Structure formats: structure tokens, C-alpha cells
Amino acid sequence: MESARTRARVSKLTMYVILVIFSIIMLVPFVWMILTALKTNQEAISVDPFYILPAHGWHWENFAEVWRSYNFIILYKNTLLMILFRVICACLTATMAGYAFGRLRFPGKKFLFSLVLIQMMIPSQIFIIPQYLMVSKLGLLNTISGLVFPGIVTAFGTYLLKTGYQGLPKDLEEAAAIDGCNIGQRFLRIMMPLTRSSMVSLGIFTALFAFKDLMWPMIVCTKAETTTLAAGLAKMQGQYGSNYPTMMASAVLALVPMIVIYVIFQKQFVEGIATSGGKL
């Protein structure tokens, strides 16, 4: 008995050590980015001697230089608005489509859902030209609406919510129907609240995909006052070239919104990712 407990403790301790090691490995790039942002360019590119910490003081002026060169307030605003509206649109359209595919019967259901699955298999770059033409015809270039346009509907979200609705017991809908609820009432009052975890998962992934979206903002928003953080960083790389401390300072500033969002919604992040992992 004692040896079994000892083996269990050793196994648990080994698991914790491995997790700590992998956590440190994952954190090293972020720590290195912050340290590089506080160095001089000479210290950043120096090999002999190799500087881990800034050797001649902490150069906070790198952040000030980037902040003066680019209006990060505008970049933050555009990025957060794009994330917010994409999350709202994705959750709204995906939960309705998911309910239809998961719980209703209608002609052509399997064929239409096959189109959704095919869209998930096709690279998103294929849709850029038709989407750009649509946005251009609608007069939405260099606008927040243009940034949100590709995220109005989501094939991944439709599949995720369909899976969520299919996992719910049929007795709930049947009981609601006996009580006199129509399809809309069953959807809004009974079924949709029960898929909250799936919608949280979808919101998390939609926010992450929107935050790191680079190609679409660079194509649809060419003006500095309408672009996002990802596109702004790409332009900064062209401006600053090999000035690594300044580039790292801009990257640190670009991470601030997602860090704040994660700190605020940490519980929902963990719950949503765990749930999506269990369902997929």
C-alpha cells in the first residue's frame, strides 16, 4: 500500500515537473520579446558578448517612440470593434444555423450542411477576391463594417453549434412543445441557453482568429486610421527594418488588448476551450 502511494506521488510530481518545464518553454519567447524591447539595437543584435538583460539601462523610450509614430488608440479601437462585432455576428448566425441543422427537418438539409463542411475544407484565401468585390460594391472599404464582413457567418461555428444542439436530450423540446411553445420559443427559451458553453467556445475562437487576421485588414483597409493591430505591425516592420527593440516594443503594445481580455474572461476561456475540446 505504501509503495503504491509512493509511486502515485512520484508520478504526480513528475507530471508537475514536466508541465512546469513546458510552461517555461512557452513563456521564454514572450519574456525575450519584452527584454529585447528594453534594449538598445546594438545590444539586441550583439552575439559576443550576448546580452540577456539590458546592459546599459532599461530603454523605455522604445515604447514611447512607437506610440508617437503610430496612433495605438485608433489601432486598439479598430481591433476591439472588429473583434466585438465578429463575435456577435458569428454567435448569432451560428446558433441559428446550428439549431436548424441539429434539431429541425427540412428538404435539402444534408446537402446544405455538406456545403458548410466543404467551406471548412477550402482555404479561406480563395474567398478573399469575391469578398473584396462585395465589400467594394457595398462601399465598405476602409470601414469597420468592411473588417467585420468575412466574420458575419462561420462554417466552423455552425458545425460547433450543431454538435452542441445534437448533444441535448430530445425530451426537453418535446416537453416544451406539449406546453404549447412554438419553434421560436423552444429555440430562444429552452435550447439556446443550454448551448452557452458552445457559444463561449465559438466566441473565444472567433476573437482569436479576428485578432491575428492580417491579410484581410491589409487588403480592405489601406488608410492608417482604419487598420488593425496586425496590419499596423506589418507596416511597422517595413518602417523600422532591423530595429529589433522598436519592433518588439510595438509587438508588446499589440498584445495588451488580448492580455486584458484574457484576464477579464479567464474563467470563460478555460471553460470554453475545455468544452470545445470535449465536443470535437
Secondary structure, DSSP 8 states (H G I E B T S, - for coil): -HHHHHHHHHHHHHHHHHHHHHHHHHHHHHHHHHHHHTS-HHHHH--SS--SS-SS---THHHHHHHHHS-HHHHHHHHHHHHHHHHHHHHHHHHHHHHHHHH---TTHHHHHHHHHHHHHS-GGGGHHHHHHHHHHTT-TTSHHHHHGGGSS-HHHHHHHHHHHHTS-HHHHHHHHHTT--HHHIIIIIIHHHTHHHHHHHHHHHHHHHHT--HHHHHH--SGGG--HHHHHHHHHHHHTT-HHHHHHHHHHHHHHHHHHHHHTHHHHHHHHHHHHHH-
